[in-house]
Amino acid sequence: MKAKNGFTLIELMIVVAIIGLLAAVGIPMYSDYVIRGKLAEGTSALSDGRVRMEQFFQDNRTYVGGPAPQASTNFTYAAGNLTTTTYTLTATGIGGAAGFVYTIDQANTRVTTGVPTGWTASANCWVVKRGGGC
């Protein structure tokens, strides 16, 4: 009897099907993980911006002229609604974080006003997980 060498076509097709199934599950999960990593940049910059605005208020007794965080790789920032007693800091996603819009105000109210398709916005927190998770 002669020994067999190699694989049969059925065995190869089973391996290809298993790899396809793993890729179909793994790639979307990895993409979400990468996006979630980019969102931390925006939320941390807004938290830092809030501290800076409060320091500015302590020094000047007004929010008018207060600083906004500097633009970063994944977000641009703006300070709006600047009055003697109120402000709103906004982070708008660009690049890999496009579609996300986070805000924070003088009362530490955190709101997600914009999210890309497939994500859920929240009026109570900064969304950092698909489905509206905070």
C-alpha positions in Angstrom: 0.0 0.0 0.0 1.1 3.5 -0.8 0.9 6.2 1.9 -1.2 9.3 1.2 0.5 12.7 1.0 -1.2 16.1 1.3 -4.7 17.2 2.1 -8.0 16.4 0.4 -10.1 19.2 -1.0 -12.8 18.8 1.7 -10.2 19.3 4.4 -8.9 22.5 2.8 -12.5 23.8 2.4 -13.2 23.1 6.1 -10.1 25.1 7.1 -11.0 28.0 4.7 -14.6 28.0 6.2 -13.2 28.2 9.8 -10.8 31.0 8.9 -13.7 32.9 7.2 -15.9 32.5 10.2 -13.2 33.7 12.6 -12.5 36.7 10.4 -16.2 37.6 10.1 -16.4 37.8 13.9 -12.9 39.2 14.7 -12.5 42.0 12.2 -15.7 44.0 13.3 -14.8 43.5 16.9 -11.2 44.8 16.3 -12.6 47.8 14.4 -14.8 48.7 17.4 -11.9 48.3 19.7 -9.8 50.7 17.6 -12.6 53.3 17.5 -13.1 53.0 21.3 -9.4 53.7 21.8 -9.7 56.9 19.7 -12.7 58.1 21.7 -10.7 58.1 24.9 -8.6 60.9 23.4 -11.6 63.2 23.0 -13.2 62.5 26.3 -10.0 62.9 28.2 -9.2 66.2 26.5 -12.7 67.5 27.4 -12.2 66.5 31.0 -8.9 68.3 31.0 -10.5 71.3 29.3 -13.2 71.5 32.0 -10.5 71.7 34.6 -8.7 74.5 32.7 -12.0 76.4 32.3 -12.6 76.2 36.1 -9.1 77.4 36.8 -9.7 80.3 34.3 -12.9 81.1 36.1 -11.2 81.1 39.5 -8.6 83.6 38.2 -10.9 85.9 36.2 -14.5 85.4 37.6 -15.8 84.8 34.1 -15.6 82.1 31.5 -15.4 84.7 28.6 -12.0 84.2 26.9 -11.5 80.8 28.5 -9.3 78.2 26.7 -10.4 75.3 24.6 -8.2 72.2 24.2 -5.9 72.1 21.2 -6.9 70.0 18.2 -5.6 66.5 18.2 -5.2 63.6 15.8 -8.9 62.5 16.1 -10.7 65.5 17.4 -11.1 69.2 17.0 -12.3 71.3 20.0 -14.3 74.4 20.5 -15.4 76.6 23.4 -18.9 78.0 22.9 -21.6 79.8 24.8 -19.0 81.7 26.9 -20.6 84.0 29.4 -19.7 85.1 32.9 -21.4 81.9 34.3 -21.7 79.4 31.5 -19.6 77.6 28.9 -19.8 74.6 26.6 -16.8 72.7 25.3 -17.3 70.6 22.2 -15.2 67.8 20.7 -15.9 66.9 17.1 -14.4 63.7 15.7 -12.3 63.7 12.6 -10.5 60.8 10.8 -11.1 57.6 12.6 -13.5 59.2 15.1 -15.6 61.0 12.5 -19.2 61.4 13.4 -18.7 61.6 17.2 -19.6 64.9 18.9 -19.1 65.2 22.7 -20.0 68.2 24.9 -19.4 69.2 28.5 -20.6 72.3 30.3 -20.0 74.2 33.6 -22.3 71.8 35.4 -20.3 68.8 34.2 -23.2 67.7 32.0 -21.7 65.2 29.5 -23.7 64.7 26.3 -23.1 62.8 23.1 -24.8 64.7 20.4 -23.5 62.9 17.4 -22.5 59.3 16.6 -21.9 57.4 13.4 -24.4 54.9 12.0 -24.7 51.8 14.2 -23.9 53.7 17.4 -26.5 55.2 19.9 -26.3 58.8 21.1 -26.9 59.7 24.8 -28.1 62.8 26.5 -26.7 61.6 29.8 -23.1 60.6 29.1 -20.3 60.2 26.6 -20.9 57.1 24.6 -17.8 55.0 24.3 -19.3 51.6 23.3 -21.6 50.6 20.5 -25.2 50.5 21.6 -25.0 53.6 23.8 -22.7 52.2 26.5 -21.0 54.9 28.7 
